Amino acid sequence: MFSLPRLPSLQVSFKFPYLPSLRRLYHTAGSPILDTMTKGTPIPDGNAKKLKILMLHGYTQSGPLFHDKTRSLEKLLIKSLKPVVPTFTYPTAPIRLVPADIPGFDREKAETDNLDAWGWWKRETGGDKYIGLEQGLDSIAQAIKEVDGIDAVIGFSQGAAAAMMVASLLQPSRSSFFPAPSEARFGFPPSWNRLPALHPNGLKFAVSYSGFMTPNAMYKGFYEPKISCRTLHFIGSLDSVVEESRCLALMGACEEAMATKVVHPGGHFVPVGKEMGGLLVGFVRESIKQEEDEKEKSVEDMDVPF
């Protein structure tokens, strides 16, 4: 049982201008990473400080769809984080969903069963075991390798649950806390064995929009010990898909001092308005600053031979 931190909701408003162009990395299942640039975006020089962000979509979505829904957040981050240059990777989950996998889907109105709907895993009928989770994590690992590592991760719904798994898996020494794999225990995924070397200090931050964690003890390796990177948890006050208690359970699996909660007055979606976008920008800025301060402190504390 995880203890749930009682943190106040943030109600701070920021105002930032929007940028008419953006830089992003684009990835879909089964295809290579494409480095695309929209007209008018300045090309960063080799000395520019980059911030590589992995973007994980929700259940029934895809990488392209999630990009469409978060485009304004991209523009806001690119504009507001200068001179840091953020890039965004949007993988599509590997598990193609059929109408029977989607609650409330009206199959009679569907023109085809070949839907552009994807998942990182499927939950077993009547249970809480995640079918295909290793396949989903393998796909995410491949996306991370293709961009030579990431700095941060942002996810929505099932993608937010996966995002926190990513933050956990890239945490130093996390593999030692996973049990040997068995029918009752999920082991450290082999496809991730070399990825922590690309992230010796873990991630700078992870952001969850309507995220959740599984109550199934077979996955406790992801959550014990608690996720240690800075985390931001957006919770919809009217969300009827992922209840607040599930979001708080995920938050409780993160170190309390590193976790921040934001409640928005909406349902199951990514809030992209200026107020909520401003809170995201403020969190990202603080995460970057904290890392820089820690690096500066470590240099000051170094033993010198004179």
BAKOL-432667 format. One line per field, with one value per residue (C-alpha): residue in one letter; x, y, z. Coordinates in Angstrom, 3 decimals. Example, Ala and Ser with C-alpha at 12.3 -4.5 7.8 and 13.67 -1.06 7.14 Angstrom:
// residues 2
r	c(A	S)
c1	c(12.300	13.670)
c2	c(-4.500	-1.060)
c3	c(7.800	7.140)
//
This chain:
// residues 306
r	c(M	F	S	L	P	R	L	P	S	L	Q	V	S	F	K	F	P	Y	L	P	S	L	R	R	L	Y	H	T	A	G	S	P	I	L	D	T	M	T	K	G	T	P	I	P	D	G	N	A	K	K	L	K	I	L	M	L	H	G	Y	T	Q	S	G	P	L	F	H	D	K	T	R	S	L	E	K	L	L	I	K	S	L	K	P	V	V	P	T	F	T	Y	P	T	A	P	I	R	L	V	P	A	D	I	P	G	F	D	R	E	K	A	E	T	D	N	L	D	A	W	G	W	W	K	R	E	T	G	G	D	K	Y	I	G	L	E	Q	G	L	D	S	I	A	Q	A	I	K	E	V	D	G	I	D	A	V	I	G	F	S	Q	G	A	A	A	A	M	M	V	A	S	L	L	Q	P	S	R	S	S	F	F	P	A	P	S	E	A	R	F	G	F	P	P	S	W	N	R	L	P	A	L	H	P	N	G	L	K	F	A	V	S	Y	S	G	F	M	T	P	N	A	M	Y	K	G	F	Y	E	P	K	I	S	C	R	T	L	H	F	I	G	S	L	D	S	V	V	E	E	S	R	C	L	A	L	M	G	A	C	E	E	A	M	A	T	K	V	V	H	P	G	G	H	F	V	P	V	G	K	E	M	G	G	L	L	V	G	F	V	R	E	S	I	K	Q	E	E	D	E	K	E	K	S	V	E	D	M	D	V	P	F)
c1	c(0.000	1.382	0.904	-0.640	0.905	-1.468	-0.260	-2.305	-3.562	-1.737	-3.808	-1.141	-1.682	1.113	0.895	3.216	3.085	2.725	5.267	4.045	6.569	8.154	10.806	9.922	11.055	8.381	8.104	5.395	5.303	7.412	8.976	12.262	12.576	12.016	13.607	11.154	11.200	8.374	8.914	10.484	11.975	15.626	17.989	19.853	23.632	25.784	26.302	22.603	21.361	18.680	15.901	14.711	11.153	9.388	5.625	3.435	-0.167	-3.189	-5.101	-6.844	-4.674	-1.542	1.614	0.271	-3.037	-1.304	0.887	-2.198	-3.678	-0.516	0.774	0.070	2.025	4.990	4.871	4.631	7.589	9.747	9.022	9.343	12.435	14.927	17.889	17.108	15.799	13.188	12.607	9.702	9.481	6.013	6.101	2.925	2.181	2.720	-0.572	-3.316	-6.740	-9.929	-13.470	-13.794	-10.828	-12.492	-15.176	-18.356	-17.276	-20.245	-19.089	-22.214	-21.339	-17.720	-16.758	-13.890	-12.309	-8.909	-8.839	-6.069	-6.209	-3.240	-2.285	0.893	-0.806	-4.274	-5.764	-6.931	-10.699	-11.939	-8.450	-5.582	-2.798	-1.330	-1.258	1.478	3.262	6.696	5.945	4.883	8.022	10.199	8.682	9.369	12.937	13.519	12.197	14.570	17.541	16.814	17.185	20.201	18.448	15.909	15.828	12.173	8.845	5.256	2.257	-1.523	-3.744	-2.255	0.683	1.109	1.161	3.814	5.692	6.118	7.321	9.908	11.011	11.316	13.217	15.772	16.363	19.899	20.070	16.342	16.987	18.242	14.802	12.945	12.388	13.294	10.511	7.798	4.071	3.471	6.291	7.192	10.957	13.155	12.608	15.746	15.350	16.087	19.313	21.609	19.377	20.275	23.853	22.487	20.803	23.298	21.308	17.849	15.413	15.144	11.377	8.225	4.728	1.496	-1.852	-4.605	-2.070	-2.540	-0.652	-1.585	-2.601	-1.283	1.675	3.406	4.481	5.788	9.329	8.274	7.163	9.337	11.475	9.559	10.201	12.817	12.827	10.745	7.143	4.116	0.639	-2.327	-5.696	-9.057	-11.656	-14.362	-12.417	-14.766	-12.313	-9.382	-10.645	-8.680	-7.852	-5.988	-4.031	-3.149	-2.014	0.461	1.566	2.034	4.490	6.738	8.951	6.757	9.300	9.696	5.986	3.632	-0.130	-2.235	-6.029	-7.692	-11.452	-11.991	-12.336	-10.176	-7.955	-4.692	-5.426	-3.565	-4.856	-2.454	-2.989	-2.281	0.389	2.029	2.150	3.868	6.407	7.122	7.666	9.994	12.004	12.396	13.449	16.142	17.344	17.474	19.650	22.003	22.223	23.029	25.773	27.259	27.174	28.862	31.681	32.132	32.294	34.964	38.240	41.134	44.832	46.019)
c2	c(0.000	3.371	6.495	9.332	12.764	15.603	18.392	21.481	22.039	24.715	27.672	29.884	31.603	32.225	34.063	33.202	34.013	31.200	30.333	29.775	27.025	24.111	21.444	17.851	14.290	12.004	8.259	5.752	2.017	0.112	3.216	5.056	8.303	11.276	14.618	17.201	20.982	23.386	26.560	29.396	27.340	28.249	25.300	24.948	24.968	22.188	24.026	24.505	22.779	20.289	18.803	15.500	14.733	11.412	11.801	8.752	8.672	7.197	3.983	3.954	6.855	6.993	9.072	11.363	11.872	12.697	15.190	16.904	17.166	18.546	20.763	23.967	22.656	22.020	25.576	26.959	24.922	25.818	29.503	29.594	27.452	29.411	29.050	25.381	23.657	20.956	18.145	15.702	12.008	10.500	6.702	4.800	1.831	-1.615	-3.284	-2.639	-2.588	-4.094	-2.932	-5.515	-3.906	-0.490	0.043	1.530	1.161	0.734	-1.954	-1.680	1.916	1.117	0.985	-1.407	-3.392	-2.108	0.845	3.388	2.696	1.436	0.459	-0.074	-3.088	-4.562	-5.411	-8.962	-9.416	-9.320	-8.873	-6.460	-8.214	-6.266	-8.357	-7.284	-4.962	-6.295	-5.721	-2.154	-1.478	-2.998	-0.535	2.402	1.210	1.125	4.678	5.860	4.110	5.668	9.175	8.197	8.665	11.119	13.777	13.651	11.955	13.200	10.888	10.834	8.199	4.775	6.674	8.472	5.132	4.021	7.316	6.680	3.167	4.751	7.116	4.123	1.894	4.645	5.258	4.240	0.657	0.080	-3.327	-4.692	-4.202	-6.290	-9.966	-12.824	-13.050	-15.633	-16.083	-14.068	-11.503	-9.077	-8.916	-6.111	-6.053	-7.262	-4.601	-1.966	-3.487	-1.006	2.063	3.191	3.724	6.477	8.041	7.782	10.247	9.164	11.609	15.327	15.025	13.082	14.489	12.530	13.635	11.427	8.728	5.662	2.699	-0.929	-2.359	-5.769	-6.733	-8.481	-5.032	-3.634	-3.478	-0.288	1.410	0.087	1.986	5.083	6.899	9.519	12.020	15.210	14.443	16.566	15.045	16.664	15.435	16.304	17.172	15.862	12.865	9.870	7.546	7.640	8.511	10.843	8.011	6.177	9.307	9.824	6.213	6.838	10.049	8.124	5.850	8.894	10.542	13.058	15.874	15.519	15.245	18.101	17.908	20.114	19.769	21.177	21.804	19.307	15.676	13.022	15.059	16.991	20.616	22.835	26.274	29.028	28.602	24.869	25.222	27.890	25.517	22.929	25.509	26.600	23.004	22.238	25.412	24.563	20.997	22.269	24.832	22.276	19.963	22.832	23.844	20.267	20.034	23.324	22.163	18.859	20.747	23.000	19.965	18.174	17.348	19.045	18.052	21.488)
c3	c(0.000	-0.970	1.114	-0.856	-0.457	0.308	-1.901	-2.710	-6.220	-8.144	-9.228	-10.809	-14.136	-16.650	-19.945	-22.808	-26.521	-29.035	-31.708	-35.277	-35.987	-34.182	-34.330	-33.618	-34.034	-35.367	-35.028	-35.803	-35.213	-37.694	-39.248	-38.702	-36.803	-39.075	-38.230	-39.497	-39.430	-40.111	-42.089	-40.150	-37.315	-36.657	-36.908	-33.601	-33.887	-32.536	-29.259	-28.554	-25.419	-26.387	-24.302	-25.774	-24.699	-25.290	-25.836	-25.102	-26.306	-24.584	-25.196	-28.636	-29.863	-32.046	-32.230	-34.996	-33.183	-29.902	-31.709	-33.114	-29.626	-28.008	-30.812	-28.882	-25.880	-28.177	-29.469	-25.961	-24.705	-27.702	-27.277	-23.504	-22.920	-25.033	-25.280	-24.564	-27.718	-26.993	-29.475	-29.328	-30.183	-30.759	-31.019	-31.832	-29.576	-31.141	-30.209	-32.750	-31.143	-32.530	-31.707	-28.936	-27.149	-26.940	-24.269	-25.689	-29.308	-31.655	-34.041	-36.188	-37.084	-37.868	-41.532	-40.809	-38.003	-39.144	-36.748	-36.291	-32.567	-30.570	-27.046	-25.059	-23.486	-22.956	-19.591	-19.215	-19.107	-15.535	-14.087	-13.657	-15.551	-18.478	-21.639	-24.055	-21.602	-22.508	-26.198	-25.434	-23.392	-26.130	-28.592	-26.271	-25.704	-29.462	-29.842	-27.099	-28.702	-32.087	-30.643	-28.517	-25.201	-23.795	-21.105	-20.114	-20.784	-21.019	-21.289	-21.290	-19.639	-20.461	-21.951	-18.612	-16.814	-19.313	-18.876	-15.170	-15.952	-18.257	-15.477	-13.173	-15.607	-16.291	-12.599	-11.522	-10.190	-10.762	-12.362	-9.036	-7.490	-10.066	-9.271	-11.558	-14.152	-13.572	-14.071	-10.910	-11.211	-13.989	-14.386	-15.659	-19.451	-21.301	-24.008	-21.343	-20.022	-21.789	-21.649	-18.096	-19.331	-21.605	-18.578	-15.677	-13.579	-14.696	-16.284	-15.634	-15.212	-16.056	-16.612	-16.203	-17.603	-16.121	-15.317	-13.137	-11.739	-11.550	-8.172	-9.241	-7.037	-9.942	-11.197	-7.911	-9.331	-11.127	-7.912	-5.076	-4.283	-5.291	-8.559	-7.756	-10.644	-10.565	-11.515	-12.391	-12.189	-13.962	-12.691	-14.243	-11.617	-13.977	-15.278	-15.306	-17.103	-14.683	-11.226	-8.967	-6.568	-9.340	-10.246	-6.591	-6.281	-9.110	-7.441	-4.207	-6.018	-6.577	-3.981	-2.197	-2.238	-6.013	-6.928	-7.795	-8.326	-10.583	-10.719	-13.819	-14.184	-16.981	-17.903	-19.550	-21.847	-21.983	-21.011	-23.470	-22.487	-21.478	-17.734	-17.651	-20.323	-18.188	-15.235	-17.427	-18.606	-15.038	-13.944	-16.865	-16.262	-12.589	-13.451	-15.808	-13.255	-10.468	-12.552	-13.422	-9.749	-8.738	-11.364	-10.179	-6.578	-7.433	-9.161	-6.129	-3.829	-5.873	-4.150	-5.919	-5.693	-4.537)
//
